[in-house]
Amino acid sequence: MNPSLDQVFLNKPEMLIDLPGWMLPPEEMERLRAAPELALVELAGRDSVAAALKAVADRGFRTLLPSYVYTGSEYGTWSEVERAWQRLAGRLPQGVELAPPLVMGSPGFWRALNGRYLQELTARFGFSPVCPGCHLYLHAARLPLSRLLGNAPVIAGERLSHDGRQKLNQVAAAQEAYQELYARFGVELLLPLKEIESGREIEDILGLKWAEGGDQLGCVFAGNYLDAQGRLQVNQKALEAYFHDFAMPLTGQVVETYLAGQVPDHLPLAQRLLQD
């Protein structure tokens, strides 16, 4: 018997390459590879759905393949992801296909970036880099599938400002790192909401009321980079150094190994970088 998507989400296996046939059959892979104007879609909360809608309006995509990438720190029920899929499906223009959602991830990859060496990374760079490292992982996780589908672009919901508030994983230096990673592998990472500051404008794109952070899975580390007064005080140079010296080199090596059809030995790769 094939497991359901929520069972995969619950068990969180190593699964970024060789997705099981029950989830993405070979014939469906071939069909999608030949589909007109295909894009992969980050499926998470409000902004990811709005980003998909805006990308369709701006770029004319006609086939969307959504995926949820699990991490080591989220909580909530799989039904929130299903609800996001349903909201996106109900708001796409006629003639745009939304494929069934996929779920994938790598606990080992996430741990190497964000868990095992957190104490050393915090001491070395002067801040806890869990959130930018996690978002880098989320974007990197979709690269193998994109490459299998002919370098299909990926749509994500990052924004520089959220009604005047900044999120460490979405500031300019972070977004530039994510897009630099994609450029290295010849794939386009589309961030159609990048310059949209107003949450009301996001709701206008969606055509419904949807509170920021509502109706989506939560994360135990959310906002961990803010002080007790809710202020973001991470040094920009420190964030850039984190990406340059550790996160980007590690992620690049990991993605290269996946693209070679192998599962990386994640922790030793991270350890070697920290010992250099």
C-alpha positions in Angstrom: 0.0 0.0 0.0 1.3 3.4 -0.9 1.7 5.9 2.0 -0.2 9.2 1.9 1.4 12.6 1.6 0.7 13.3 5.3 2.5 10.1 6.3 5.6 11.2 4.3 5.4 14.6 6.0 5.1 12.8 9.4 8.0 10.4 8.8 10.3 12.8 7.0 12.5 10.4 5.1 15.5 11.3 3.0 13.7 12.1 -0.2 15.0 14.8 -2.6 15.9 12.5 -5.5 14.1 9.4 -6.8 10.7 10.5 -5.6 8.5 7.4 -5.3 6.5 6.4 -8.3 3.2 6.6 -6.4 3.9 10.3 -5.8 5.3 11.2 -9.2 5.0 8.3 -11.7 7.5 8.2 -14.6 4.8 8.9 -17.2 3.7 12.0 -15.2 7.3 13.2 -15.1 7.5 12.8 -18.8 4.2 14.7 -19.3 5.3 17.5 -17.1 8.7 17.8 -18.8 6.8 18.4 -22.1 4.1 20.6 -20.5 3.7 24.1 -21.8 5.1 27.0 -19.6 5.9 24.8 -16.6 7.0 26.2 -13.2 7.5 24.7 -9.8 5.7 26.3 -7.0 6.7 26.7 -3.3 3.6 25.5 -1.4 3.6 26.9 2.1 1.4 29.8 3.4 -0.3 33.0 2.1 2.7 34.5 0.3 3.6 31.4 -1.6 0.1 31.2 -3.0 0.1 34.9 -3.9 3.5 34.5 -5.5 2.2 31.7 -7.8 -0.8 33.8 -8.8 1.3 36.8 -9.6 3.8 34.8 -11.6 1.0 33.3 -13.7 -0.3 36.8 -14.4 3.1 38.3 -15.1 4.8 35.4 -17.0 2.0 33.4 -18.4 2.8 30.0 -16.8 0.2 27.4 -17.8 1.3 24.4 -15.7 2.2 24.6 -12.0 3.8 21.8 -10.0 3.6 22.6 -6.3 5.8 21.0 -3.6 6.1 21.2 0.2 9.6 20.8 1.6 9.7 19.6 5.2 12.2 20.8 7.7 13.4 19.8 11.2 11.4 22.4 13.0 7.8 22.8 11.7 4.7 21.8 13.6 1.0 21.6 12.7 -1.2 19.4 10.5 -0.8 18.4 6.8 -4.3 19.7 6.2 -2.9 23.3 6.2 -0.8 22.4 3.1 -3.8 20.9 1.5 -5.8 24.0 2.2 -3.1 26.2 0.5 -3.3 23.9 -2.5 -7.1 24.2 -2.7 -6.9 28.0 -2.4 -4.4 28.2 -5.2 -6.4 25.8 -7.4 -9.6 27.9 -6.9 -8.0 31.1 -7.9 -5.9 30.2 -11.0 -7.2 31.5 -14.3 -9.0 29.1 -16.6 -6.6 27.0 -18.6 -3.8 26.9 -16.0 -3.2 23.4 -14.6 -2.3 22.9 -11.0 -0.7 19.4 -10.6 -1.2 17.4 -7.3 1.2 18.5 -4.6 4.5 16.8 -3.8 6.2 16.5 -0.4 9.9 16.1 -0.1 12.9 16.9 2.1 16.1 15.8 3.7 16.5 15.8 7.5 20.2 15.2 7.1 20.7 18.3 4.9 18.6 20.5 7.2 20.5 19.3 10.2 23.9 20.0 8.6 22.9 23.5 7.8 20.8 24.4 10.8 21.2 22.0 13.7 24.4 20.1 14.5 26.8 23.0 14.3 24.4 25.8 15.5 26.5 26.6 18.6 29.7 27.0 16.5 27.9 29.0 13.8 26.4 31.4 16.3 29.8 31.9 18.0 31.6 32.4 14.6 29.1 34.7 12.9 27.6 36.5 16.0 24.0 35.5 15.4 21.8 32.4 15.1 21.5 31.6 11.4 18.7 29.0 11.6 16.1 31.0 9.6 18.3 32.1 6.6 19.9 28.6 6.6 16.5 27.0 6.6 15.2 29.1 3.7 18.4 28.3 1.7 17.7 24.6 2.3 14.0 25.0 1.2 15.1 26.6 -2.1 18.0 24.2 -2.6 15.7 21.2 -2.1 13.7 22.0 -5.2 16.8 22.2 -7.5 17.1 18.5 -8.3 13.4 18.3 -9.3 13.7 21.4 -11.4 16.7 20.0 -13.2 14.9 16.8 -13.9 12.1 18.8 -15.5 14.3 20.7 -17.9 15.4 23.5 -15.5 11.9 24.6 -14.8 11.8 27.9 -13.0 10.8 27.9 -9.3 8.3 30.4 -7.8 8.7 31.5 -4.1 7.0 34.1 -1.9 10.0 36.0 -0.4 9.4 39.7 0.4 11.8 42.4 1.5 9.3 44.0 3.8 6.2 42.9 5.6 4.3 46.1 6.3 7.5 47.6 7.5 8.9 44.6 9.3 11.9 42.7 8.0 12.5 38.9 8.3 16.1 37.9 8.5 15.6 35.1 6.0 14.1 37.5 3.4 16.3 40.6 3.6 18.2 41.6 0.4 21.4 39.7 1.2 19.4 36.5 1.8 17.3 36.8 -1.4 20.5 37.5 -3.4 22.1 34.3 -2.0 19.1 32.2 -2.9 19.1 33.5 -6.5 22.9 33.2 -6.7 22.5 29.5 -5.8 19.9 29.0 -8.5 22.0 30.8 -11.1 24.9 28.5 -10.3 22.8 25.6 -11.4 21.2 27.3 -14.4 17.7 27.6 -12.9 15.6 30.7 -12.4 14.3 31.5 -8.9 11.3 33.8 -9.3 10.4 36.1 -6.4 7.4 38.0 -7.8 6.4 39.5 -4.4 9.9 40.8 -3.6 9.0 44.5 -3.7 5.5 44.2 -2.3 5.4 45.6 1.2 1.7 45.8 2.0 -0.1 42.8 3.3 -3.3 44.3 1.9 -1.8 44.1 -1.6 -1.1 40.5 -1.0 -4.7 39.9 -0.1 -5.8 41.8 -3.2 -3.7 39.4 -5.3 -5.3 36.4 -3.5 -8.8 37.8 -3.6 -9.5 36.8 0.0 -8.7 37.7 3.5 -5.8 35.6 4.8 -3.8 36.9 7.8 0.0 36.7 7.6 1.1 33.5 9.3 -2.4 32.2 9.4 -3.6 28.8 8.1 -0.2 27.4 7.6 2.3 25.2 9.5 4.3 26.9 12.2 8.0 26.8 13.1 9.5 26.5 16.6 12.3 28.9 15.5 10.1 31.6 14.0 11.4 35.1 14.9 14.4 33.7 16.8 16.6 36.4 15.3 14.5 39.2 17.0 15.4 40.7 20.4 12.9 40.8 23.3 11.4 44.0 21.9 10.9 42.4 18.5 13.7 44.3 16.7 15.9 42.8 14.0 19.5 43.7 15.0 21.6 41.2 13.1 24.7 42.8 11.4 24.4 42.8 7.6 28.1 41.9 7.2 27.7 39.0 9.5 24.8 37.6 7.5 26.8 38.0 4.3 29.8 36.3 5.9 27.6 33.4 7.0 26.4 32.8 3.4 29.8 33.3 1.8 31.9 31.3 4.3 29.6 28.4 5.2 26.0 28.1 3.9 26.6 28.7 0.2 29.7 26.4 -0.1 27.9 23.6 1.8 24.7 23.9 -0.1 26.5 24.0 -3.4 28.4 20.8 -2.6 25.2 19.1 -1.4 23.2 20.0 -4.5 26.0 18.9 -6.8 26.0 15.5 -5.1 22.2 15.1 -5.4 22.4 16.1 -9.1 25.0 13.3 -9.5 22.2 10.9 -8.3 23.7 10.3 -4.9 22.7 11.2 -1.3 25.4 13.4 0.3 27.1 12.6 3.6 25.9 15.9 4.9 27.5 16.3 8.3 31.1 15.6 7.2 30.8 18.1 4.4 29.7 20.8 6.9 32.5 19.7 9.4 35.2 20.1 6.8 34.1 23.6 5.9 34.2 24.6 9.5 37.7 23.1 10.0 39.2 24.9 6.9 
